[in-house]
Amino acid sequence: MNKVTVIALFCIVTTVSTGWAQTASDAAAQGGSTDAIVQMRMHIAAANKVYDRKVAAAKKVFDEKKAAAAKERDAAIAAARSGTTQ
């Protein structure tokens, strides 16, 4: 009988604590957390997003310039192969 009671209490406690944890995570996801560590991690995540956007923009510019240089190189190679140098 004691085992059944202990198991029942354990199930109730885990269910209640899971519901409480989900409520706390919902508040943190909305930015309403007052915990310093949570706020720090949110700031770090925001900084990483800005960095990723800047890197993506730089990669796009790099790829465009690389494609233009490759096109110019290919034209020069084609001209050299055909014997018409400019």
C-alpha positions as a LaTeX table, in Angstrom:
\begin{tabular}{lrrr}
\hline
Residue & $x$ (\AA) & $y$ (\AA) & $z$ (\AA) \\
\hline
Met1 & 0.00 & 0.00 & 0.00 \\
Asn2 & 2.85 & 2.39 & 0.79 \\
Lys3 & 4.41 & 1.78 & $-2.62$ \\
Val4 & 1.18 & 2.70 & $-4.37$ \\
Thr5 & 0.91 & 5.90 & $-2.34$ \\
Val6 & 4.52 & 6.85 & $-3.02$ \\
Ile7 & 4.10 & 6.21 & $-6.75$ \\
Ala8 & 0.88 & 8.24 & $-6.85$ \\
Leu9 & 2.50 & 11.15 & $-5.02$ \\
Phe10 & 5.50 & 10.98 & $-7.34$ \\
Cys11 & 3.26 & 11.13 & $-10.41$ \\
Ile12 & 1.34 & 14.10 & $-9.01$ \\
Val13 & 4.51 & 15.99 & $-8.11$ \\
Thr14 & 6.10 & 15.42 & $-11.54$ \\
Thr15 & 2.92 & 16.52 & $-13.31$ \\
Val16 & 2.63 & 19.69 & $-11.25$ \\
Ser17 & 6.33 & 20.56 & $-11.61$ \\
Thr18 & 6.16 & 20.02 & $-15.38$ \\
Gly19 & 3.25 & 22.43 & $-15.66$ \\
Trp20 & 5.08 & 24.99 & $-13.56$ \\
Ala21 & 8.22 & 24.66 & $-15.66$ \\
Gln22 & 6.27 & 25.24 & $-18.86$ \\
Thr23 & 4.74 & 28.39 & $-17.45$ \\
Ala24 & 8.18 & 29.73 & $-16.53$ \\
Ser25 & 9.58 & 28.95 & $-19.97$ \\
Asp26 & 6.65 & 30.72 & $-21.62$ \\
Ala27 & 7.43 & 33.87 & $-19.64$ \\
Ala28 & 11.09 & 33.65 & $-20.62$ \\
Ala29 & 10.19 & 33.19 & $-24.29$ \\
Gln30 & 8.16 & 36.40 & $-24.19$ \\
Gly31 & 11.10 & 38.35 & $-22.80$ \\
Gly32 & 9.54 & 38.87 & $-19.40$ \\
Ser33 & 12.26 & 37.10 & $-17.44$ \\
Thr34 & 14.01 & 38.93 & $-14.65$ \\
Asp35 & 16.75 & 36.33 & $-14.32$ \\
Ala36 & 20.14 & 37.84 & $-15.17$ \\
Ile37 & 21.45 & 34.67 & $-16.82$ \\
Val38 & 18.36 & 34.35 & $-19.01$ \\
Gln39 & 18.65 & 38.00 & $-20.03$ \\
Met40 & 22.35 & 37.55 & $-20.80$ \\
Arg41 & 21.63 & 34.55 & $-23.01$ \\
Met42 & 18.88 & 36.46 & $-24.78$ \\
His43 & 21.30 & 39.32 & $-25.49$ \\
Ile44 & 23.91 & 36.86 & $-26.74$ \\
Ala45 & 21.34 & 35.22 & $-29.04$ \\
Ala46 & 20.32 & 38.63 & $-30.40$ \\
Ala47 & 23.97 & 39.56 & $-31.02$ \\
Asn48 & 24.53 & 36.25 & $-32.81$ \\
Lys49 & 21.52 & 36.91 & $-35.07$ \\
Val50 & 22.87 & 40.34 & $-36.02$ \\
Tyr51 & 26.30 & 38.83 & $-36.69$ \\
Asp52 & 24.81 & 36.07 & $-38.84$ \\
Arg53 & 22.87 & 38.63 & $-40.90$ \\
Lys54 & 26.03 & 40.70 & $-41.48$ \\
Val55 & 28.04 & 37.61 & $-42.43$ \\
Ala56 & 25.32 & 36.53 & $-44.86$ \\
Ala57 & 25.34 & 39.97 & $-46.48$ \\
Ala58 & 29.13 & 39.92 & $-46.75$ \\
Lys59 & 29.05 & 36.43 & $-48.27$ \\
Lys60 & 26.53 & 37.62 & $-50.85$ \\
Val61 & 28.78 & 40.52 & $-51.85$ \\
Phe62 & 31.78 & 38.19 & $-51.94$ \\
Asp63 & 29.96 & 35.70 & $-54.14$ \\
Glu64 & 28.89 & 38.45 & $-56.54$ \\
Lys65 & 32.42 & 39.83 & $-56.83$ \\
Lys66 & 33.84 & 36.32 & $-57.18$ \\
Ala67 & 31.38 & 35.55 & $-60.00$ \\
Ala68 & 32.29 & 38.80 & $-61.78$ \\
Ala69 & 36.01 & 38.01 & $-61.48$ \\
Ala70 & 35.44 & 34.47 & $-62.75$ \\
Lys71 & 33.48 & 35.80 & $-65.72$ \\
Glu72 & 36.30 & 38.23 & $-66.54$ \\
Arg73 & 38.88 & 35.45 & $-66.18$ \\
Asp74 & 36.88 & 33.11 & $-68.40$ \\
Ala75 & 36.62 & 35.81 & $-71.07$ \\
Ala76 & 40.38 & 36.38 & $-70.94$ \\
Ile77 & 41.03 & 32.62 & $-71.18$ \\
Ala78 & 38.64 & 32.31 & $-74.12$ \\
Ala79 & 40.35 & 35.22 & $-75.87$ \\
Ala80 & 43.77 & 33.70 & $-75.29$ \\
Arg81 & 42.66 & 30.34 & $-76.66$ \\
Ser82 & 41.15 & 31.88 & $-79.76$ \\
Gly83 & 44.31 & 33.91 & $-80.38$ \\
Thr84 & 42.68 & 37.32 & $-80.11$ \\
Thr85 & 44.30 & 39.22 & $-77.28$ \\
Gln86 & 43.09 & 42.68 & $-76.51$ \\
\hline
\end{tabular}
